[in-house]
Amino acid sequence: MGLPVAAPGLRAWGLALGLRALGHDVTVVVDRRVIARVWTRPTPPALPRGSIILWPGHLDRYVRTHDVDALVVTNSNNVRRLGDLGRCRLVYDFFAPKMLELAQEDHPDEETAAAALALLESRKLAALARSDAVIVNGAKKVPYVRGWLERAGVPELPLGVVVMAMPTEAPRSADDGTLRAAISGYLQPWSRPGPVLSTLAGLLDRGDLTLDLMVSGHWGYTRTVSLHPELQALTSHPRVVRHAPLPFGDFRRHLASCHVSVDVFARNPERELAMVTRSVVALSCGLPVLHVPFTEVSDLITAYDAGWTVDPDDTAELRAALVGAIEDPEVLRSKREGALHLARELLEPSRAVVPLHEILQGFA
């Protein structure tokens, strides 16, 4: 639509691509409140085929009048606005650990933080209690999700693991002897880089690599998240290029021209259960990822040899991984093949959504 996109929007897009490939008739519903926030022109935005713009409070009427079989809702955000869905079945997409994200946010005081967590908790429990099935963005979250289902009183709900679906973008990086690293994605208060930035700075100073910095503040946040000071310092380095936000297709094509994605951050409870979207997008572009060893993506990277999992506080390990990629083209080639293998086998939408497809077939 030519509009800003974040992980939940990419999630809906990937699910739709996969379900359509498997024969389902899918409509993507875009929240009209988000459009009002990000679209300021007098004419409406371009609307792709198979998409509609709708107030969340009108979803129930839409599914009844259009005889919709199933409604997939990402997290609990809008479930409270749903009224009578008629015969339509509700699938709760447990996409991200929102309670853990909220706990990492900065709040003015403890009372405000506790109230925000209590409200989200009540909405999540109510949403799960009225759902007919649950899908989970990654296997590592399953015990966490089952705990929520127990608390909601629906421990036997059908559950399927549906990883982030993302079509493959063919890599187009040039092997000219210079390693092109990329840092990408939205700035998040719960995801802060560590010593990897000083490690990158040292290699940049030596002339061993270039860095594409493709980061931005999230358009949906109510407050600004500033660049980490060391990241800000990198922006003035002559071998660093900072990019303005790009249309998603252009963003992926540019990523595919790089060699390595750097996605290293400090450990916290939210990050441990995160299916880190920026790493998934990089892998879908054939980029091996320098990553941490504790997320939903870590075991996938290891299993497919699609990058390096390194201790975020171990500067020697971080440097060794990057220097290895710089000095041995065969290592980089092998890791790139692993990333493409992972992308084609796990992330391709028609493969990733099979568990959701089976759940929907079970409703018939």
C-alpha positions as CSV (number, residue, x, y, z in Angstrom):
1,M,0.0,0.0,0.0
2,G,3.0,2.3,0.0
3,L,2.7,2.7,3.8
4,P,5.0,1.9,6.7
5,V,4.9,-1.7,7.7
6,A,6.0,-3.5,10.9
7,A,6.2,-7.2,11.9
8,P,2.5,-7.8,12.5
9,G,1.7,-6.5,9.0
10,L,4.4,-8.7,7.5
11,R,2.9,-11.6,9.5
12,A,-0.5,-11.1,8.0
13,W,0.9,-10.7,4.5
14,G,2.9,-13.9,4.8
15,L,0.0,-15.9,6.2
16,A,-2.2,-14.7,3.4
17,L,0.4,-15.6,0.7
18,G,0.7,-19.1,2.1
19,L,-3.0,-19.8,2.5
20,R,-3.7,-18.5,-1.0
21,A,-1.0,-20.8,-2.4
22,L,-2.8,-23.7,-0.6
23,G,-6.1,-22.8,-2.1
24,H,-7.8,-20.6,0.4
25,D,-9.7,-17.4,-0.4
26,V,-8.1,-14.8,1.9
27,T,-8.9,-11.2,2.7
28,V,-6.4,-9.1,4.6
29,V,-8.1,-6.6,6.9
30,V,-6.1,-3.4,7.5
31,D,-7.0,-1.4,10.6
32,R,-8.5,1.9,9.6
33,R,-7.1,3.5,12.7
34,V,-3.5,2.8,11.5
35,I,-4.3,4.2,8.1
36,A,-5.6,7.4,9.8
37,R,-2.3,7.6,11.7
38,V,0.1,7.2,8.8
39,W,-1.8,8.4,5.7
40,T,-2.2,12.2,5.4
41,R,-3.1,12.7,1.8
42,P,-6.7,13.6,0.8
43,T,-7.0,10.6,-1.6
44,P,-7.1,7.1,-0.1
45,P,-4.1,4.8,-0.4
46,A,-3.8,2.2,-3.1
47,L,-5.5,-1.0,-2.0
48,P,-4.0,-4.3,-3.2
49,R,-6.4,-7.0,-4.4
50,G,-7.5,-9.2,-1.6
51,S,-7.3,-6.4,1.1
52,I,-9.8,-4.1,2.8
53,I,-9.6,-1.2,5.2
54,L,-12.0,-1.6,8.1
55,W,-12.6,-0.3,11.6
56,P,-11.9,-3.2,14.1
57,G,-15.4,-2.8,15.6
58,H,-16.9,-3.6,12.2
59,L,-15.2,-7.0,11.8
60,D,-18.0,-9.0,13.3
61,R,-20.6,-7.5,10.9
62,Y,-18.2,-8.1,8.0
63,V,-17.6,-11.8,8.8
64,R,-21.3,-12.4,9.2
65,T,-22.4,-10.7,6.0
66,H,-19.6,-12.2,3.9
67,D,-20.1,-15.7,5.4
68,V,-16.4,-15.9,6.5
69,D,-15.3,-19.3,7.7
70,A,-12.4,-18.2,9.9
71,L,-10.9,-15.0,11.3
72,V,-7.2,-15.0,12.2
73,V,-6.3,-12.2,14.6
74,T,-2.7,-11.4,15.5
75,N,-2.3,-11.1,19.3
76,S,-5.2,-9.8,21.4
77,N,-5.3,-6.2,20.2
78,N,-8.7,-6.2,18.6
79,V,-10.5,-9.3,19.9
80,R,-12.2,-7.3,22.6
81,R,-13.9,-5.3,19.8
82,L,-15.4,-8.4,18.2
83,G,-19.1,-9.0,18.8
84,D,-21.1,-11.9,17.4
85,L,-19.1,-13.7,14.7
86,G,-21.9,-16.1,13.8
87,R,-20.5,-19.4,12.5
88,C,-17.0,-17.9,11.9
89,R,-14.2,-19.6,13.8
90,L,-11.6,-17.5,15.6
91,V,-7.9,-18.3,15.4
92,Y,-5.6,-16.5,17.8
93,D,-2.2,-15.9,16.3
94,F,0.2,-15.8,19.3
95,F,2.7,-13.8,17.2
96,A,4.8,-12.1,19.8
97,P,5.1,-12.2,23.7
98,K,3.4,-8.8,24.1
99,M,3.4,-9.0,27.9
100,L,7.2,-9.4,27.9
101,E,7.5,-6.5,25.5
102,L,5.3,-4.3,27.7
103,A,7.4,-5.3,30.7
104,Q,10.5,-4.0,29.0
105,E,9.0,-0.6,28.1
106,D,9.8,2.5,30.1
107,H,6.9,3.6,32.3
108,P,6.6,6.8,34.4
109,D,6.1,4.8,37.6
110,E,5.4,1.3,38.9
111,E,1.7,1.9,39.3
112,T,1.3,2.8,35.7
113,A,3.4,-0.2,34.6
114,A,1.3,-2.6,36.7
115,A,-2.0,-1.2,35.4
116,A,-0.8,-1.5,31.8
117,L,0.3,-5.1,32.3
118,A,-3.0,-6.0,34.2
119,L,-5.1,-4.6,31.3
120,L,-3.1,-6.5,28.6
121,E,-3.3,-9.7,30.7
122,S,-7.1,-9.5,31.0
123,R,-7.5,-8.8,27.3
124,K,-5.2,-11.7,26.4
125,L,-7.0,-14.2,28.6
126,A,-10.4,-13.1,27.4
127,A,-9.3,-13.4,23.7
128,L,-7.9,-16.9,24.2
129,A,-11.0,-18.0,26.1
130,R,-13.2,-17.2,23.0
131,S,-10.8,-18.6,20.4
132,D,-11.3,-21.9,18.5
133,A,-7.6,-22.5,17.8
134,V,-4.1,-21.0,18.4
135,I,-1.1,-20.7,16.1
136,V,2.3,-19.9,17.6
137,N,5.2,-18.0,15.9
138,G,7.9,-20.5,16.7
139,A,8.3,-23.7,18.7
140,K,10.2,-22.2,21.6
141,K,7.1,-20.2,22.6
142,V,4.9,-23.3,22.9
143,P,5.4,-23.9,26.7
144,Y,4.8,-20.2,27.3
145,V,1.6,-20.3,25.2
146,R,0.3,-23.5,26.9
147,G,0.7,-21.7,30.2
148,W,-1.6,-18.9,28.9
149,L,-4.1,-21.5,27.6
150,E,-4.2,-23.1,31.0
151,R,-4.9,-19.8,32.7
152,A,-7.6,-18.9,30.1
153,G,-9.3,-22.2,30.9
154,V,-8.8,-23.6,27.3
155,P,-5.8,-26.0,27.6
156,E,-7.1,-28.3,24.8
157,L,-7.4,-25.7,22.1
158,P,-5.9,-26.9,18.7
159,L,-2.4,-25.5,18.5
160,G,-0.1,-25.2,15.5
161,V,3.4,-23.8,15.2
162,V,3.5,-21.4,12.2
163,V,6.9,-19.7,11.8
164,M,7.2,-16.3,10.2
165,A,6.2,-16.8,6.5
166,M,8.4,-14.8,4.1
167,P,8.9,-15.4,0.3
168,T,12.5,-15.8,-0.8
169,E,14.4,-12.9,-2.4
170,A,17.3,-14.1,-4.5
171,P,20.6,-12.7,-3.2
172,R,22.5,-10.4,-5.6
173,S,25.6,-9.4,-3.7
174,A,28.8,-8.8,-5.6
175,D,31.9,-10.7,-4.5
176,D,34.3,-7.8,-4.9
177,G,36.4,-8.6,-1.9
178,T,34.6,-6.1,0.4
179,L,32.3,-7.5,3.1
180,R,29.0,-5.6,3.1
181,A,27.3,-5.9,6.5
182,A,23.8,-4.6,7.3
183,I,22.0,-3.6,10.4
184,S,18.3,-3.3,9.8
185,G,14.9,-2.9,11.4
186,Y,13.0,-0.7,13.8
187,L,14.5,0.6,17.0
188,Q,12.9,-1.1,20.0
189,P,13.3,-0.2,23.7
190,W,13.6,-3.9,24.6
191,S,16.3,-4.7,22.0
192,R,19.6,-2.9,22.6
193,P,22.9,-3.7,20.9
194,G,26.1,-4.2,23.0
195,P,29.8,-4.7,22.3
196,V,29.1,-5.7,18.7
197,L,29.0,-2.0,17.7
198,S,32.6,-1.4,19.0
199,T,33.7,-4.6,17.2
200,L,32.2,-3.3,14.0
201,A,33.8,0.1,14.5
202,G,37.2,-1.5,14.8
203,L,36.8,-3.5,11.5
204,L,35.4,-0.4,9.8
205,D,38.5,1.6,10.8
206,R,40.7,-1.1,9.3
207,G,38.8,-0.9,6.1
208,D,37.7,-4.6,6.2
209,L,34.0,-4.0,5.6
210,T,31.3,-1.5,4.9
211,L,28.1,-1.2,6.8
212,D,24.6,-0.4,5.6
213,L,22.6,1.0,8.4
214,M,18.9,0.6,7.7
215,V,17.2,1.4,11.0
216,S,14.4,3.7,11.9
217,G,12.1,4.7,14.8
218,H,8.8,2.7,14.7
219,W,6.0,4.8,13.2
220,G,3.5,3.3,15.7
221,Y,5.3,4.2,18.9
222,T,3.9,6.9,21.1
223,R,7.4,8.0,22.0
224,T,10.7,8.3,20.2
225,V,13.3,5.6,20.6
226,S,16.7,7.2,20.0
227,L,19.7,5.6,18.4
228,H,22.1,3.8,20.8
229,P,25.0,6.3,21.3
230,E,27.6,3.9,19.7
231,L,25.2,3.3,16.8
232,Q,24.8,7.1,16.4
233,A,28.6,7.4,16.4
234,L,28.8,4.9,13.5
235,T,26.6,7.0,11.3
236,S,29.4,9.5,10.7
237,H,32.0,6.8,9.7
238,P,33.0,7.1,6.0
239,R,32.4,3.4,5.4
240,V,28.8,3.5,6.8
241,V,25.8,4.4,4.8
242,R,22.6,5.3,6.6
243,H,19.4,4.7,4.6
244,A,16.0,6.4,4.9
245,P,13.1,4.1,5.3
246,L,12.4,2.2,2.0
247,P,9.3,0.5,0.5
248,F,9.5,-3.0,1.7
249,G,10.3,-4.5,-1.8
250,D,13.2,-2.1,-2.2
251,F,14.3,-2.8,1.3
252,R,14.5,-6.5,0.6
253,R,16.3,-6.0,-2.7
254,H,18.8,-3.8,-1.0
255,L,19.3,-6.3,1.8
256,A,19.9,-9.0,-0.9
257,S,22.8,-7.0,-2.2
258,C,24.6,-7.2,1.2
259,H,26.6,-10.2,2.5
260,V,25.9,-10.4,6.3
261,S,23.1,-9.2,8.5
262,V,24.2,-8.2,12.0
263,D,21.5,-8.8,14.6
264,V,23.1,-9.0,18.0
265,F,21.5,-7.6,21.2
266,A,21.4,-8.0,25.0
267,R,19.5,-10.9,26.5
268,N,16.2,-10.4,28.2
269,P,13.0,-12.5,28.6
270,E,11.3,-10.9,25.6
271,R,14.3,-11.6,23.3
272,E,14.5,-15.2,24.4
273,L,11.0,-15.8,22.9
274,A,11.3,-13.6,19.9
275,M,11.0,-14.8,16.3
276,V,13.1,-11.8,15.4
277,T,11.5,-10.4,12.2
278,R,14.6,-8.5,11.0
279,S,16.6,-11.8,11.0
280,V,13.8,-13.7,9.3
281,V,13.7,-11.1,6.5
282,A,17.5,-11.2,6.1
283,L,17.5,-15.0,5.9
284,S,14.7,-14.8,3.3
285,C,17.1,-12.6,1.2
286,G,19.9,-15.2,1.4
287,L,21.9,-13.2,4.0
288,P,23.6,-15.2,6.7
289,V,22.9,-13.7,10.1
290,L,25.3,-12.9,13.0
291,H,22.9,-13.6,15.8
292,V,22.6,-14.4,19.5
293,P,22.2,-18.0,20.7
294,F,18.9,-17.6,22.7
295,T,16.0,-16.6,20.3
296,E,13.4,-18.5,18.2
297,V,15.7,-17.9,15.2
298,S,18.9,-19.1,16.9
299,D,18.4,-22.9,16.5
300,L,17.2,-22.4,12.9
301,I,20.4,-20.6,12.1
302,T,22.5,-23.3,13.7
303,A,20.6,-26.2,12.2
304,Y,21.0,-24.8,8.6
305,D,24.5,-23.3,9.2
306,A,22.8,-20.0,8.0
307,G,25.1,-17.7,10.0
308,W,26.8,-17.5,13.4
309,T,25.3,-17.6,16.9
310,V,27.6,-15.7,19.2
311,D,27.6,-14.5,22.8
312,P,26.5,-10.8,22.6
313,D,29.1,-9.9,25.3
314,D,32.0,-11.9,23.9
315,T,33.9,-9.4,21.7
316,A,36.5,-12.0,20.7
317,E,33.8,-14.3,19.4
318,L,32.0,-11.5,17.6
319,R,35.2,-10.4,15.9
320,A,36.3,-13.9,15.0
321,A,32.9,-14.5,13.2
322,L,33.2,-11.3,11.2
323,V,36.9,-11.7,10.4
324,G,36.2,-15.3,9.2
325,A,33.6,-14.0,6.8
326,I,36.0,-11.3,5.6
327,E,39.0,-13.6,5.1
328,D,37.4,-16.8,3.8
329,P,35.0,-16.4,0.9
330,E,34.2,-20.1,1.1
331,V,32.8,-19.6,4.6
332,L,30.6,-16.8,3.4
333,R,29.4,-18.8,0.4
334,S,28.5,-21.8,2.6
335,K,26.6,-19.7,5.1
336,R,24.7,-18.0,2.3
337,E,23.7,-21.4,0.9
338,G,22.5,-22.3,4.4
339,A,20.4,-19.2,4.6
340,L,18.8,-19.9,1.2
341,H,18.1,-23.5,2.2
342,L,16.5,-22.3,5.4
343,A,14.4,-19.7,3.6
344,R,13.1,-22.1,0.9
345,E,12.5,-25.0,3.3
346,L,11.0,-23.2,6.3
347,L,10.0,-19.6,5.5
348,E,8.4,-20.0,2.1
349,P,4.7,-19.1,2.8
350,S,3.2,-22.3,1.3
351,R,5.4,-24.4,3.6
352,A,5.3,-22.2,6.7
353,V,1.5,-22.0,6.9
354,V,0.8,-25.8,6.6
355,P,-0.1,-26.1,10.3
356,L,-2.7,-23.3,10.0
357,H,-4.0,-24.9,6.8
358,E,-4.5,-28.1,8.7
359,I,-6.3,-26.3,11.5
360,L,-8.7,-24.6,9.0
361,Q,-9.4,-28.0,7.3
362,G,-10.3,-29.4,10.7
363,F,-13.0,-26.7,11.1
364,A,-14.7,-27.9,7.9
